[in-house]
Amino acid sequence: MLRRVHPRRCQLMIGVARRWHQTSLTTELIENMDKKATWDRFYLETNGQQNTNKFKNFEWFFGFDSVQDIILPLLKHPTDSNTPVHVLDMGCGTSALGPGIYRHSPRPVAVTCVDISPVAVELMQEHTKRTLVKPKSPLSSLAFLELDCARLKEHFKPQSLDLIVDKGTTDALLRSRDGRLKAEQILRQCLGVLRSTGSLIQFSDEDPDARVLWLEKETLSTGAANIGFQEVGVLRGVCYYCYQITPHNATQ
Ligand SMILES: C[S@@+](CC[C@H](N)C(=O)[O-])C[C@H]1O[C@@H](n2cnc3c(N)ncnc32)[C@H](O)[C@@H]1O
């Protein structure tokens, strides 16, 4: 399996880990990003012990503003303009991406933000209650849920989601010592709960030659999907991409 380790990307991840805590935690973060305990500790140390009024969203790579032009046009429902578009933020952490979609979408959206870390989920639930974010559409809803994305099919009906957004979660799993199998499992689960007209988008700093190959290989057995990508932009010398996976029969 082709897998490039980009030196600049490693520097960036180590930078994140250093900001998080001491270098002793750097190895734990990078090698165990598939583990709930790692992320519980991460979110506790970045936010959980602070005064709740000082809560700050933590953004992996970049925030909603950088990608809203990619996400908002994808908020489509196949039949009805008043039926909420079902959106899943997979591995939401304490990012403001899901709340950003809820707040800025002119179309009604039902946004579910899920994470394996109960610490992250609770922080987001409390923050949302305190800040009372108003959506553009009164029919929109926002929910946070503790869930292992390898079990999406137990929670969501088959072909029920219109858009799944993954900002850094698959990257985290693919880079972990034992996370590759979980990443594959999650990709299959995503394709199972995605509507045929829907899309899964992955924001990543992985080079297309490695990620597209992985996506092609992993989606082959599921009846295949269309895979595309575009550049999001360059931040601190690192190029970021948006990979878009659509079920094979989707009419765009
Ligand atoms: C790199 S962080 C990205 C967080 C967030 N999407 C952002 O942009 O800031 C990866 C996130 O995935 C979550 N995660 C890891 N494995 C998961 C799994 N199996 N199911 C759900 N969430 C998971 C972690 O708790 C963490 O919040």
The ligand as an ORCA input file, in Angstrom:
! r2SCAN-3c Opt
* xyz 0 1
  C      -8.321     14.776     14.097
  S      -9.686     14.937     15.168
  C     -10.756     15.934     14.198
  C     -11.820     16.592     15.027
  C     -12.732     17.544     14.257
  N     -13.361     16.900     13.116
  C     -12.015     18.793     13.822
  O     -12.018     19.087     12.630
  O     -11.448     19.478     14.674
  C     -10.393     13.317     15.026
  C     -11.668     13.138     15.813
  O     -12.212     11.861     15.539
  C     -12.724     11.294     16.709
  N     -12.745      9.843     16.516
  C     -11.705      8.989     16.443
  N     -12.138      7.743     16.216
  C     -13.490      7.809     16.116
  C     -14.507      6.846     15.893
  N     -14.229      5.559     15.709
  N     -15.793      7.266     15.875
  C     -16.102      8.582     16.080
  N     -15.174      9.530     16.305
  C     -13.880      9.147     16.315
  C     -11.786     11.779     17.811
  O     -12.354     11.731     19.089
  C     -11.487     13.209     17.332
  O     -12.404     14.128     17.871
*
